[in-house]
């Protein structure tokens, strides 16, 4: 079994928040992955992460998760392999008090437009270079080193708007049945389930995304 995460129990903070490789080559060919095994269909009504109308591949992740750090380069490769009309999105998981600052940091970085250039760098700084990056202040220091205005970062990260987003994320994560990271949900309909490796996690997600896109 792919030991991609430690199972976590959702806690409560802030008044309720603590907050595949390809489609089958020809019609009639057997599907490479099995419902109930490598993926599960989520109960309806299906709820997507966004309302942009495109098929979405959502990775639920945390900067506090070393398995997410290992998966990040594979996720980037997956993003580039997705067909036109399919988008890759990140959703930060506020699974615990320890992970809440990372979720806040992601939304601040996203609003400031620096996720693309800091995403891998944050994983590297924390897990490869072993910087002490855990608290909100330590995260602000990291982004300041990356050229982000520290005061602006902290204001966004701790804002009511960010708190509201995280509450919504937590509700959706629970609806999807996600209890660990990294996890992938395709179009609010399918959750990649019982995979053996990070590469298989990406491969099943790609297959589901292509299948969903062809269905549309």
N, C-alpha and C positions, 0 to 999 in steps of 0.2 A: 504493500500500500504506500502511495506517495505521501510521506509525512510532511505535508506542506504547511501545517499550522497546528498550533495548540488550540484545542477547543476552548472557547471562552464563553462565560456567562455574561449576558448583558446586565449592566448595573444601572443605577438611577442617580442622576445628578441634575442640577439646574431645573428642578421641578418636573421631572419626567425624562430628562436627557442625561445619561452618562454616555449623560451622556455621562471535413477536418482535415486532416491535411488537405483534402479536396473533396468536392462533390463526387458522387459516383460517376464513373466515366461514361456510362451509357444506361439508358432506361432499362429496368429489369435487373440491374446488377444489385447484389445484396448490399445493404447499408453497412458501412464499416463500424458503426457504433450502435449500441442498443439502448432503447428506452428502458429506464429502470436500472441500467448498469452504468454506462459512461455519462449518461445525462438523465435528467428527470424533467417532465413537463409540469410546470407550476399550475396550481389550481387557479381558475379564473375567478373574477375578471382579471385579466392580465394588466399589470401596471408597469409602464416603462419609466425610465429615469428622466427622460426629457420628452418634449412634445414637438420635436422638429420634424417628425414624420419619417425619418430615415431609420433603417434597421440599425440597432445599436448593440455593441458588444461592451459590456460594463465589467470592469475589474474592480471588485471590492478589495481594498488594500489598506495597509498602514505603513507609514515610515518607521514605525516601531517594530515591524515584523521582518526578521532576517530572511524568511522564506520569500517575502515579497521582494526583498533586495535581490535574491537569487533569480527571481522570475522576471525582474524588470527588463533585462536585455531581450528576453524571449517575448515579453509582451510588446516591446517596441517592434520586433520583427513581425509579430502577428499584426500589429497596426498597419504596417506597410503592405502586408499581404491581402488585406481586406479588399473586396471588390468595390467599384464605384457604387455609391448609394448606401454603403455600410460605414458606420462611424465607430471609433473606439473611444470609450470614456472611462475616466477614473472616478471612483466613489470612495472617499475616505471612511474608514470604519471606526466609529467612536465606541468601541467595545468596552472600554474600561477607563478609569480615571487616568491611568498612565498613557493611554492612547489618545485621549481627548485633545491634548495640545497639538499632536501631529495632524489630526483632522482639521483643527482650526487653522493651522499653518498652511495646509493645502489650499483652503479656500481663499486665504489672504494672497498666497502666491498666484492663484488663478486670477483673482481680480486685478492683481498688479501685472499680469501678463508675463510671468517669469517661470511658469511651470516647465515649459519645454526645455529650458536651459538649466534648471536647478533640480529636476526630478531625480535623475541618476546621481547627480553630485551630492544630494543629501544622503542617499543610501550609501554612497562611497565614504562620505565623511563619517557617518555613524558606525558603519560595520567594517569598512576596510581600513580607515585611518583611525578609528576608535576615538573620535572626538566625543566628549560628554554632551550629547544632544538629546535631552529628554524633556526639559521644562520649557515653558513658553519663552522665558528669557533666553535660554540657550538656543532655541530655534530662531529667535529674533537676531541673535548674534551671528548665527550661520548665514541668514539671508542678508544681513548687513555686510558681511564679508563678500557676498555675491553682488554687492552694489545696490541693494534694495534699501530704501529709506526705512530705518528701524522704527521710527515713531508711526509712520503710516502703516507699516506692517502690523504693529501691535494693535493699532486702532481697528483695523479691519478684522484681524483674527479674533478679537474679543468683543466684536460688535453684536448687537441684537440680531442683525441680519444673518450673520454667520451662525449664531445659535439656532435661529429658525431653520436654516438649511440643514443643520446637523440633526435637529429633531425630525425633520422630514426624511432624511437619509435613514435614520434609525428605524422609523416606521416601515420604510420600504425594505430595508434589510431583513427585518422580521417577517414581512409578508413573503419575501422570496425564500425564506428558510435558510439564509446564509448564517453560519455560526463560526466561521473562521476565515482566514486569509492566507494566500490569495484565493478568491473565488471568482468565477465568471458567470454572468447571467446574460443571455442573448434575448434581446427584444422584450424583456419582461416575461418571456414565455418558458424559457428553458434554463436550467441551472446545470452546468457541468458538474458531474457528481463523483464517481468513484474511479479516478484515474491514478496511474502508477507513477508518472513523472511530470515535471513541469512542461516538457515538450508535448506530452499527450494532452495536458490541460489546454495548451494553445491549439493543438490540432483539432480537438473536439469542438472548441469554440469556433474555429474557422469553418469547419464542416457545417455546423449548425447555422452560422451566419450566411453561408452561401446557399444553404437549403432554404432558409427563411427569405432571402433576397429573391431567389428564383420563384418562390411561391407568390411573391408580390408582383 
